[in-house]
Amino acid sequence: MKKWTITMFVAALAAVTGAAQSLDDLNIQIHGYATQGFLYSTNNNLFTTNSSSGSPAWTEAVINITSQPYPKLRVGAQGRYELLGNIGGTTLSLDWAEADYRYNDKLGMRFGKVKTPDALFNEVQDIDPAYIWSLLPQSIYPLTSRNSFLSHYGGVAYGTLQPDKRLGKLEYRVFGGEGVDVANDPTLTLGEENSPVQLPNGWTGTLYGGTLHWVTPLKGLMVGSSDLAYQYWSSLATLNTGTTTINGSQYSWPCQYYWNYAQYEHDKVMVAGEYSRQQYAGGTTFPTDPSANSTFRVDVRAWYAMATYRLASKLIAGIYDSQSFDHQQPLQPVRYSKDWAISGRYDFNTYLYLKAEQHFVDGTALGYDANTNAGGLRTTTRLTLLKMGVNF
Amino acid sequence: MKRLLIGFLTITVALAYAAHAQAQVIVIANPGVKAAEISKGDLKDIFTGAATSLPDGARVVPILLKAGTVHEEFLKAYIGKNDTTYRAGWRSLVFSGQASMPKSLDNDAAVVEFVAHNSGAIGYISSSSPHEGVKVLAVK
């Protein structure tokens, strides 16, 4: 799937450049942004940073190039540099690279490496200039596992339907393809720290799903739902038994992930809420030592409620409560994460902005790793974030 | 009684001024666009990237002003956002691969020039600006 989508993307790019008479015909745009963050926390270190001492190890830079040579066809790609604590910082990664053909407002298709259009904020989860928050609610948009669900190799069909104007509009997205999770993805990095099983080659898998947004007749109100089914496997799993290292593989049963959400925007106010449930199970098998085989099960239920208010033309404030529970975990702080956050964003101008955010976290289910918390985890954490961003 | 009357007159004048200011923004389109009018909802959809065509199926391309009173008035009257929030919405679409940023031009003359010579272009200018070569769409 990955090779097929890349081949098709390259073919579309070649067709576009071959047909153009000049660079003007290609209607090329270049955009980008960069952010620098600072974290300070009490009690625990978060996101593989030394945040309890104050950490500036939170940097990202994005470059985006698109071309729209024909009214219905757009081709583009976006690359990213990302550093978060001990994760990333050495290579550029590809956010997406796609060809997008929009036949009309009822039907469009994009294929390549594409953003996965599920949940309320998944498509913009890693686009810092897009929202007020320094961190989206971690219960549903955990910073350290977002790479796994941000995009996939395959396609998206999308459009807007309006069978009856009195009932509003329906926006749909249907998607499918091959999942993405490379060997150095934060999901794996943190998971491996807390597990004797390592996945040196990462994992891959297939996914498909859909999203439906009802833009209601009540101006400003949108109600939506998303569903994702996926199955993944890893061709190489290693286990250090103490005396030797054995090789095996890891797999999951078909996994289910769904989200229900609503958002209301009017004038200076925005309120939103979302609920999700993620269930999956799987196992790791070692042919040379079946006694080392193991199974795992996850059942995470999460939700948040948020509100923002524009205090002035350049200043916006917000607050949210975010909670997550893994019902397969024992009744300890590792089972849950509860997070109150207060946030503010000031836009100096169109290009430059500053964010400040304070979190009050209870529970250790999200965002912690063993290496930077060698003394063990405490139940509560206070996290202060500052972030400056520039975009063009 | 006198204070009440002065207050009433002040409010009346302020409302009249606001209505007059809103009426100063007009929506223009390339002459090839067949529609003579556009609803507020459709106008907002076009200028927020939610739609790329009019109800009659005609494909349109939004053209923005970079800044200024006309731009602010247009956003307030038809989009319901200020410039910061409005551009953040477009950036969401651009950086998630869903759209390209609409062209932004420096002044009304540049908008008129572009709209007049580009099929499907739709923009907004001050009603007092010369606009030969484009058609004015009534916003209902």
Interface residues (C-beta under 8 A of the other chain):
Chain A: N27 Q29 H31 Y33 V62 N64 T66 Q68 P71 K72 R74 G76 Q78 D95 W96 E98 D100 R102 N104 D105 R110 V114 K115 E123 V124 I127 P129 A130 Y131 T160 H266 D267 R310 S313 K314 I316 D347 T350 N391
Chain B: A50 A51 T52 S53 G57 R59 V61 G80 N82 D83 T84 T85 R87 A88 R91 S92 V94 F95 S96 G97 Q98 A99 S100 M101 G120
